[in-house]
């Protein structure tokens, strides 16, 4: 039997950090409600110490979900003041989580902190202990895990678990890992921590700087992680994060885990996120891009008309979408004939062949063909020179 994977959505925190993607307070609340409807397990509502507005947004979301089972989370650095404010922001939620973090790579320890490895371990211990004094559910992250010494990470993780951390997050903060690397690094840490007699829920949080966030998350699950940190439409810092819709679809197709996501609400959630940010997914974006279930090439269109499984690996309705056929110079006879029937037209074979030749010549000079163009092509008065 496959494992239940906790879906930790950080659209309202990491997604909100993307340049030009900031959510206003009323938008955050509306999207939090939509995420709950979608079925996410954990909503990272923000970073309480980052601004008064973010603190108030988290507080408002926590009140809204005061009686709901969804976990409401605030991020906090491994700093006492951050943790105190995070606890205050989420205090009205039924299920509360504080997510605290500190970097574990030499680049950060010596370059940013200008401290020692021992100092980081002590900061991690103190942060988890402080968070634990407010809530049972504490997540600890090793920032820049992907560039950290693995044996050192094991030491830090063990210290965090000893202080009461219930979830350990191993993020590829800069999106530099390839899938096999991700699998090997995560499995190494999980195995070594468990071999020491300690355990927790292990989580992955991948950025998409090399376009591998979803693949790395899938490999992290195969390596033993039981929480995936994601955003709607894959939004987030720089090139973004693992997209919720992509990893959920991959888990279903590859049967590597299951979640509580109600996939039929993915379309409306994606659209709400886009409306609020003003940024829409690229047309060829998996699952939620407008071309994800569109077919234009004649060979593909003919296959789809005969059996949709020839060119679709999912039923689009699973995610709230429908298959569509668009038309261009590579479209074929069968699809064009079917389209005309849908528009209420029928032709003798010789008439259709003449129309098809006309259509091909017309399509070669157009970026997009509308139904109105197809109708116009049927007119005797239509001229390619007109």
N, C-alpha and C positions, 0 to 999 in steps of 0.2 A: 504494500500500500504506500502511495506517495505521501509526503509530509505536508502539513499545513504551513504555508509561508505567510508570515505577518507582513502586511503591506503598510509601510510607514511612509506617509505622504508629506513631503516637505515643499510643496508648491508655494505655500504661504510664507515660507522662510527662505529656502535656497532659491526657489523660483523668483521670489520678490527681490532678490539681490541682483538679478540680471539687469544690466543697464537698459533703462526705458521700460521696464516691466513692473514697476511698483504698483501694488494694489492699494487703493484707498480703503479706509476702515469699513465702510459699508460693503465694499466689494469683497473684502476678506471674510466678513460674516456670511455673505451670500454664498461664496465659494466653499466655505467650511460646511455649510448646510448641504451643498451639493456633493461634497466629498463623503459626507456621512450617508447620503442617499446612495452613492456609488458603492459604499461598503468598505471603505478603507478602515483599517484597524487602529492606526495612530495618525493623528493630525498634528504635525509640528506647526503650531500656530504662529510662531515667530521667535524673535530673539529679544527678550524682555528689556534688557539693559541698553539695546541699541538706540532706542528713541522713546520719548513719552508716548507717541502715537502707537508704536508697536506694543508697548506695555498695555495700553488701553484696549488695543485690538484683541490681544490674547485674553485679557480679563473679560471682555465682552463675549468672546467665543466660549470661554470657560463657563460663564453664566448660562449661555444658551444651551450648553450640553451638560448642565448640572445633574440631570437625571438619566443621561444616556450612557451606553456601555463603551462608546468610542473613547480612546485614550487621548487626552489633550496634553500636548508637550510644549515646553519652552526650551530653547537652547540657552546655554550659559557657559562662559569660559570657566576654567578652573580657578575662579576668583570668588571669594566669599560674597562680595557685594552682588555679583552677577547671580549667584545661586539664590541669595535671599530675595532678589527681585523676581526671579523666575518662579519661586515658590509662591510669592504673593500674587503673581499674575494668574496662576492656574488654580488657586485655592478653592474656587467655586465649582470646579469640574468634579464629577463623580469619580473618574479615573484620571489620575494625575501622573505625569512623568517629567522629570528633570533630565535633560540631555546635556551633560557636561563633557568638555573635551580639552585636550592639550596635545601639542605636536610632539611626535616621537622620533623624527628624523634628525640626523646630524645637521642637516642644512638649517633646520629651525632652531635646534637646541643651541648650536654655537653661533649661527648667523643672526637669528632673530632675538632669542632670549639671552644669548651670551652667558649661558649657565652650564651645569653639568647634568649627566644622565641621572645621577642621584637626586638632584633638585627636582627634575620632572617627575620621578616616581613619588617623591614626597608630596608634590603638588597634586598629583593624581589621587593619592590616598586621602589627602585633606578634602579635596573637592567631592569625592564620592561620599566620604563620611559626613560632610556638611549637607549634601543633598539628601542623604539617607535620613537625616534628622527631620526632614520635612515630608518626604514621600517614601513609599516602599519601592516604587518602580523607578530605578535610576539607570540611565543609559550612559555609558562611558565610551568616548571615541578617541582613537589614536590618530590624530590629524596627520596627514601625509604618511599614512601606513605604508603605502606602496613604495616609498623611498627610504623606509626605516630598516634598520638591522633586525632581522626576524627574532633572533634570540633575545634581544633587548625588548622587543614588543611583547614577547612571552612574559618577561619579568614585569613589565608595566601592567599587562592584562591580569596577571595573577594578583598583583597588588590591588587593583581595582575590584576584582571579585572578592578578595579577602575583606575589603571594606564594605561589601554589600551590593556591588553593581549587578543588576539582573540581566542587562543586555550589553554586549560588547560589540562596538561598531568598528569595522576595519575599512576605512575609506581610501579610495584611489583619488585623493584630493585634486591632483593635477591631471588626471586622466591619461597616465603614461603607460599603463599596463596593457599587455596583450592577453587574450583569454587563457592560454596555458599558464602564463606567469601568474595570473590572478588565481587560478585553481591551486597551483602549487604553493603559493605564499599563504593563502587562506587556510588550506588544509594543514600546512605545517604548524601554524599558530594554534588552530583548533586541536589538533592531535596532541601537541606538546602541553597545552594547558590541561587537557583532559587527562593526560598521562600523569600529571602532577597531582591529580585528585580533585581538581576544581572544574567547575562548569558554569555555563551561562547560556543565554540565547545569543548566538553570533549573528551579526548583521553585516551587510555590505552596502556601501554608498559610493557609486561610481560616477565619475565625470566623463564627458564625451569628447575630450580634446582630440582623440584619434578616431572617433566614430565607433568606439568599441564598448560603450557603456552597457548596452543591453547584453551583449555577448559575455562581457566580464561578470555581469550580475548572474546570468544563467550558470556560468562556471562556478561562481561563488556558492550558489545553491547546491550544485553537484558536489562541492567540496565540504558541505555541511552547514552552511549558513541557513538560518531559519527566519531571517527578516530581510526584506529588500526595501531600500530607501529610494524613493522615486518621486517624479513630478509629472503633472499633467502636461502633455505635449513635449515632455523632455526639457522644459525650460529650466534655466539656472545659470550660475556663474559661467562666464566665457562661452564655451560650446554647449553648455547645458548638462543635464543629468540623465540618468536612466529614465526613459519614458514609461510611466505606469502602463499605458496601453500596450506597449511592446513586450514588456516582460510578462505581463499577464497572458498575452496571446502566446508567447513562446512557451510558457509553463504548460498551457493547455495542449499545444501541438506536440511538444516533446515529452509530455507526461512526467515532468520532473518535480511537480508539486502542485498544490491547489491553494486557492485563496477564497476569500469571501466576497470578491468583487462581483458586482452585478453588471456584467459586461454590456448589457443592453443600454446602460446609461452612459457609456463612454463617449458617444457622439455629443450628447448635450453638455457633458462636462467639459469636453474639449472646446466646444463652441463658446461656452460661458467664459472659460479662461481666456480665450482669444479676444472676445469682446471687451473684457476688462483691461487686458494689456494693450490692445490695439495691434497685436502681432499674431499672425495666423501661421500655422504649420506650412512648410514648403509643400508644393503640390505632390511631390513623390514621397512624402513622409509616410512611413509604415502605419497602417491602421487608420490614422485620422487625416492624412493628406487627401485632397480632393481626387487625386488619381489612384488612390490605393485600391479601389475596386472598379476602375474604369478600363475599358478595352477598346482599342482603335484599330490595331493591325488586323487585316482580313483573316489571317490564319487563326488568330486568337478569337476573333468574333465568331467565326464558324464553329470553332471548338466549343465556345461558351453556349452557343445556340443548341448544340447537340448534347453537351454534358458540362455543366459549370465546373465540375471537378478537374477538367482539363487544364484550366488556368486560374483557379482560385483554391487556396488551401483552407479557407474559412467560408462559412456562410456569412455574408456581410451583415445580415440582420442580427447576428450575435452581438455586434458592436453598435447597432442602431443605424446601420447604413444599408444601401441598396447597390447592386451592380448596375453600372451604366455603360452604354455603348456610345462612344463619340465617333465622329467621322472626319476622315482626312484622306490624303492621297494613297495611303496604304490600306484603306478599308476595302473589303471584298464584296462580291455580288450578293452573296447570301444575306449578309448583314444589312446591306442597303435595301434589298428587296423586302426583308422583314420590317425594316424601319418604315418604308413607304406604306406597307400594309397597316402598321400602327397609326400612320397619319391618315389612313382612309383611301389610299390609292392602290389601284391594281393595273397591271400592264400586260399586253401581249409580250411574248418573248422578244420579238424584234424591236418593239417599242422600248422595252427595258434595256436591251443592249445599246440602243442609241442613247438612252438617258445615262447609262453607266459611263459611256465614253465621254459624254458631256460633263458628268460629275467629276471624273478623274481630272479633266483639263481645268475645271473650276477649282478643285481642291488643291492642285499644285501651286496655286497662287494665293492661297488663304491660310492664315494661322489657325483660324477657328471656323467651324461650319455650324450654323444654327438650323433649327427646324425650318425657319422662314426661308433660308437659302435653299433647302431641299425642295420646298414647295415652289419657289421661284424657278428652279431648274425645270419643272414640269411644264412651264408656260411656253407656248410656241413663239411668244414674243421675246423670250429670253435670248440674249446674245452675249457670248463671252467677251465681245468687244464693247458691250454696252455698259 
